[in-house]
């Protein structure tokens, strides 16, 4: 369990030495792109084609993964803040009023992770409990019904949740014992349960206990096991499962035979993944050049993006991909109609382009035509 958000005191075991208080270092929050619902958190609805800092605070720590039309970020003090679209209560603020500036969810200081679908949100606390709120037509809140909530509600009573990912009505989680659990929309077999029946409560996928990373990509999902193998399932209409076909699968299938996969991101029919050697691979939907290969032809098998070996993280959303290299530089490609590539224009790119020249980016997430990122200071 991550404990980066908690303050702690270390007292040396010998001598009369004053205790030392260690406070986790926060980061600056930067945003750009589409902003019609105030999604950028800048107090307006004006789009930006270059990165703009959200306020002057430097205590942001964890970004919401798979952001939709709303944003959620956790600060170093364990507080959770949301803003943007809120028609279904996905901001967790007890109402359906949208916000164009960050608003705190309750007063708790024990949030440790957060992941958002298009109209709902899942978050984890430091005690290992899991909470949800927002849209719930497909049972994606995991509380046994299809009633939407505008405030956080706990998913069961378990305290062993460890890794969460959400998208478009689907939730995928890993427990501390390495088991994989899913629920929500299953119209394309995206829950990996061998059928197309929706689930409104967590259901275990198989009996394996070696899952280390999971990615909910909407109608398709995937995960990496401790042996470095990559497994995918669900819709495959654009070849996004990397099986060299367009056949959908309702149970996990392995991508190739490699045992060196380390990072995975999926959304909108496109997939991006990084290997342990730092190479970047993409496949699937490519109408906006989002595969970063210099063309717009979709591919049903993994293809390496260039020859570089310094890719560190990848985020895929809709028709965009954004990634950080090991040197802390930020790169993006794909659609750019709302300035989401941060190049100061609206021209799409089919190959990676660097965003600015900074080398202190630490994490980034692609939303619906917008992006949010953290940088050290």
Secondary structure, DSSP 8 states (H G I E B T S, - for coil): ---TTS-EEE--SSSS---EEE----BEEEEEE--TTSTT-SSS---EEEEEESSS---EEEE-BT--SEEEEEETTS-EEEEE--TTSTT-SSS---EEEEEE-SS---EEEEEE-SSEEEEEETTS-EEEEE--TTSTT-SSS---EEEEEE-SS---EEEEEEETTEEEEEETTS-EEEEE--TTSTT-SSS---EEEEEE-SS---EEEEEE-SSEEEEEETTS-EEEEE--TTSTT-SSS---EEEEEESSS-S-EEEEEEETTEEEEEETTS-EEEEE--TTSTT-SSS---EEEEEE-SS---EEEEEEETTEEEEEETTS-EEEEE--TTSTT-SSS---EEEEEE-SS---EEEEEE-SSEEEEEE--
